């Protein structure tokens, strides 16, 4: 719209300049002052009429608030660097402003952009969104990296602006979770999901303060040696005497960074339990503890683990750290942390095969053990067995120790043994045990049904 005002003003000036000589030829003389006044009056008329037209459009048209956010912003910042990243944000903002008319108001907060847009049909919004992303990719992409935005759209209701803006932000968060979907229109389910997640997060924080989390221990059994060769410390939320399934809260804990606090709790509690085993002269093998990528990326995490280990008087043989693969952090960034941790702890790679950087992580020589994810163990299809065979073969050729997790049946156990994988973890040998149950198992020499 602004471009139209400027173009009409220029055309008007040209017409007036052309008209004056014509009037002179016809015998009409216009004084310079009068001519200037006429030009100003005409310009004022053009601006006023156009402003009236815009105001009419603003009243008549429907309104939508659009929230746009850079996908994988931390990864983009890591790839390009902070200085280039700031320029990328500025260029994106210019592209957004250029594609929306003056019937919109736009602003930006960091890498988030908010647009108030007046429209006739919803497909107008979708068309502009698609056009913006194409322009961004054409202007900013290189041979190795693609930059894109996710959009959340809230069709304005009679509620206040802030409420509508929050809904657009929620819709944008929803769009980020959807594969191959650039935008998402807000719906009530988005708010319900957001509220449910926040309620669960508050419950987790409260549960940690009230010591409602407990550490359970699941043995790792070597059938060739016929003995327990290790165990894994697993966190359980126990409320009103019942265990809350980890599936109900672990994803939310990871999303909001709560795993950092949970990891520290499990580590500290496990160290205490190991001290109890040593004090009671109960023999045990290395106990492994999960460490999320969120914890690895926290600068003080390594110092905390090392300090806690030293305060408890424990050593490298007592604890192994299992690094999970669920994060999108770069291999280089995580690899540096793993290398530092390996100087104090043995390190294993958990959930192998389902993360984002499995093959890259195999190049990290600080890792000693690979745990094959249960999805490959329980898949008994011909294709699944071929994949499992090749995974075992690759791990053995590279010289890593192998543990298969999630083993539940005799058939799975025998198949793994036949392929040279003798160490298993799963319900076939033992479910996760309370500390008292675990102590009794160790005292009994690891005798368990199915062993």
N, C-alpha and C positions, 0 to 999 in steps of 0.2 A: 504494500500500500504506500509506504514512504517513497518507494521508487516511482510510483505513478504520480505522486504529488510533484516530485522534482521534475519528471519528464514533462508534465503539463505546464509547469512554470516556465521551463525553458522554451517550450513551443509557443507559449503566450508572449514571451519577450521577443522571440523571432518575428512573430506576427505583427507586434506593435512597431518593431523597427522597420519592417517592410511597409507597413501602412503609412508611416509618416511621409516618405518620398512620394507615395501615390497621391496623398492629400495635397502635397506641395505642387505637384504637377497639375492638379485640378484647381489650383489657386487658393487653397486653404493653407494658412500658415499657423503652425502650432508652436507656441513659445516653449523653450526647454523646460521651464519650471512646470508648466501645465502638463507637458508630456510625462515628466517624472511623476507627477501626482496621479495621472491616469494609470501609469504602470503600477504604482503602489496600490491604488484602489483595486486594480484588476488582480494583482497578486493576493491581496487580502481576501478578495471574493473567492479566488480559487482555493486558498487554504481553509477558509471558513466552511465553504460548501463540502470540501472533502472531509473535514473534521466532523461535520454534521452527519455525513454518510457513514463514517467509521463508528460514531456513537450509535447510530441507528442499527448498524450491524452487530455491535456489541450487545445491545439490548435484545435484538431479535434472535441471534444465533445461540445455539447450545454451547455449554462450556465443558471442557475436560482439563484435568490436571494430569500432566505426564511427568513421570520420574524416569530419568535415564541414568544408567550407571555403567562404568567401564567393566567389562568382564575380566576376571582374573587380574585385577588391578595390581596386586602385589607382585605377580609374575611379570606383568608389563614393566613395572618399575624396576624390578631386578634385572630384566633383560636390557632395557634401554638406559638405565641410570636415572637418578632423581632429576637432573637438569633437563634432559631430553623429555622426560615424562611430563614435567610442568608445561613444556612447549606443546606436547601432544594434547594436553587438556585444553590449552588455549585454542588450538586449531580445531578441536572437536566442537568447542563452544561456538566458534565462528560459523562452522558448518550448520550447527543446530539453528542459530539465529538467522542464517541466510535462508533456510528452508521453511521457516515459519514466517507468516506475514506479520504486520504490525497489530493484527488482532490477537497477538499473543504477548505475554510477558514472560521473560525467561531470566533465570538466575542460576548460579552455580555455587556449590559448597564442596570444595575439594574436587573429587572425581564424580560427584553427583550433580545432576542438572535437573531443575524443576521448570516446567513450562505450563503456563495457563493459556489454553488454546480455545478459540471460538470456531465452531465447525457446523456444517449442515448435515453431513453423513459420517458415520463411523469409519467408512472405508477411506475417507480423506486422511484420517489419522494414520491408518495402517500404511497407506501409500507413501506418506511423508517419512514414516519410520523406516520403511524399506529403502527409500531413496537416500536417507541420511546414512544408513549403514553401508550402502554401496559406495557413496562418496568417501566415507571414512576409510574403507578398505582400499579404494583406489588411491587416495592421497597419502595414506600412512603405512600400508603393508609393505613388507620386504619379502625376500625369498624364504625366510625362515619363520616369520611371525605374523599372525593375523590379529588385528585389533577390532573388537566389536563391542556394541553396547546392548544391554538388556533394557527394555522399556516396561514400565508399569503404568496402566491407564485407569484413571478414575473418572467416570462420567459424573459431573458435579450434581449433587442433590441439593436440598434446601438447607443442609447443615453448613457450619462455618468453614471457612477456607482451610484452617489448620487441620480440621478433621479429614477433609477431602485430600489434603496433601499427604497426610499420614497413610491414608488408604492407597494412594498411588505408590508410596514407598513400599508398602507391604506387597502390592501387586508386582512391583519390580523385583523384590526378593523372590517371589514365586516364579517369575519368568526365568531367573537365574538357575532354578532347580530343574527346569524343563529342558530336555535335550532338543537341540535344533529349533528352539522357539525364541524369536527375538523379543516378543512382547506378550503381556498378559493383562487382560482386563480384570479389574478388581471384582471379587465376589465375597460374600459373607464368610465362605469357607476359609478364605485366606486369613481373616481376622481370628476365626476360631482356632486355626492351626497355630497362629502366632501366640495367642493367649495360652493355648495348651502347652506349647513349648516353654513359655515363660513361667508357667505354674510348675512344670516339672523341674525347671532349673532352680526355682526357689525352694522346692522340696529337697533337691539334692544338696543345696547349700545348708539348709536346716538339718538334714540328715548327717552331714559331715560334722556340724557343730555338736550334734547330740550323740555322736559315736554310734550311728546306726549302720555304718558300713563294717563289714567283717572280711577278713582275709581267709579264703579257703585254699586248699592245696590239692592239686591233681598230679598223681605220680606219672613218671615216664618209665616205661618198663622195657627192658631189653630181653627178648625171648631167646636169643642165642646164649646170653649169660645167665638167664633165668633169675634176674634180680632188678630191683629199682635202681636206675642210674641217674635219677634226677626228679625234679617236680617243678610245677609252675604255680606261682602264687596268683590267685584270681580274686578279684574284689566282688563282693556280694552285698546288696542292699537288703537288710533284714528289718522288716517293719511288722509289728504285732505278731512276731514269731514266724512270719512267712517270708520266703525269699522272693524279692521282686526280680523278675527276669531282666538280665542286662539289655536285652533287645528293646526294652521299654524306655531306656534312658541313655544308653551309651552314645547313640548318634547325636542326641541333643547336647550331651556333655562335651562331645568333640566340637560341635558347631559353635558353642559359646565359650570354649576355652576352659571348661571346668575340669577337663582331664589333667591339666597341669597340677591342680590341687589334689586330685584323686591319685595321680601317680606318686606324688610325694607321700601321701598318707600310706599307700600300699608299701612303698619302699621302707618307710620308717617302721611300720608294723611288722613287716617280714624280718627286718633286722632284729627286732625284739624277740620274735619267735625263734629265730636261729640261735640267739643267745640262750634261750630257754633249753633248746635241744642240747647245746653244748654243755650247759650247766648240769643237765640230767645225764650226760655221757651217752646220749643216743646218737648212733651213727646215722649220717644222712649224706646224700650227694648234693651237688650244686642245685640251688633253688633259683629258678628264673623268674624275672619280674618284667611285665610289659611296660614299655616306655613309648608313649605316643610321640608323633612328630612335633606336636605343639610344645611338648616338654623339651624335646631336643633343641628346638629353635629358641628356647628361653635361655638367655645368657647365663643366669645363675644356676641353672639346673645341674650342670656338671659339678660345680663347686658344692652344691647341696648334697649330691649323692656321695661324693668323695668324703666330705666332712662327716656325714652321718655314718658312713662305713668305718671311718677311723675312730669316731667316738664310741662305737659299739665293739671295737676291737676285732673286726672281721677282716677277711682277706679275699683275694681274687677267686679262690676256689669255692667260696661260700655262695657267691651270687653271680648269676648271669643275667644280662639285660637283653630282653627281646624287643627289637625295634619293629614296630608295626609299619605297614605299607600304605596306609589309607590316606596319606596327605599328598598334595600336589607340589610340595616343595622340591626344589631342584636337587638332583643327586649330589652336585658339588657342595651345596650348602649343608646337607645332612651328612655327607661323607666326612666332612671336616670334624663334625661333632662326634661321629662314631669313632673316628681315629683317636680323638682325645679320650673318649670313654674306654677304648680298648686297652689303654695303658694301665687302667685300674681294674677293669672288669672284662670277663669274657662276653662277647656280643654275638647274638644270634638274630636271624632274620625271620620274623613271624609272618604268617598269612602268605607264604610265597605263592606267586602265580595270580593273585587277584588284586595286587596293588598297581601303582602307576609307574614303578621304576624297577621291576624285578630284575631284568637282565643287566641293567646298569649297576644295581647293587651287588651283583655277583662279581663285579670287578673290584669291589672294596675288600682288600685283603685283611682288613681288621676283623671281619666276620668269620666265626669258626663253625657255626651250625646253621643249617637251613631247615625250617619247619614247613612241610608241605601242607597247604591249606586243605581243610576237610572236604571242600567241594570236589577235589580231584580224587579223594579217597572213596567217597560214597557214590561217585558216578561209575556205574558198572557197564555202561554202553561200550561198544567196540571202539568208538572214537575216544571216549573218556579214558579207556585203558591204554590206548596208544599214547595219549598225552602224558598220563601218569608214568608209563614206562620210560618215555624220553626224558621227563623231568628227573626221575631217579638216576638215569644213566648220566645225564649232564652234571648233576650235583656230585655224583661219585667221581666222575672223571676230573672234576675241578678240585677234588680233595676235601670237600666239606663233610662234616658230620650230618646225618640225616635223621629227622624225627617226623613221623607222620601223625598228624593230629586228627581228632574226630573219628577214630576207629571204634566201630560199634559192634561188628559181627565177626564170627569165626572165619567166614569167607574172606572178608577184607584183611584180617590178620594174616591168613595163610598166603593170600596173593602178594601182600607186601613182603613177607619173608622170602617168597620164591624169587622176588626181584632184588633181593639184597638189602631191603630196608627192615632192620630188626628192632628198631626202637619205636615204640608207639605211645600215643597218649590218647585216651578216650574212654568212653563208658564200657568198652569191652573188658578192660582190665579194672578200672576204677572210676567212679564219678568224682567230682571235686569233694574233698573232705574238710570237715572242720579241723581246727588245729589238734583238738583232743583225739579225733578219729585218726588223723595223720600220725600222731605220736604212737598210738597203739599199733598201727600198721607197721611202722618202722621197728618197734619193739618186737613184733612177731616175725621179723625177717622178711617182710613184704608178702606174706602169704595172703592170697586173695583169690576168690573164685574166678576161674577162667585162666589162671596163670599157669 
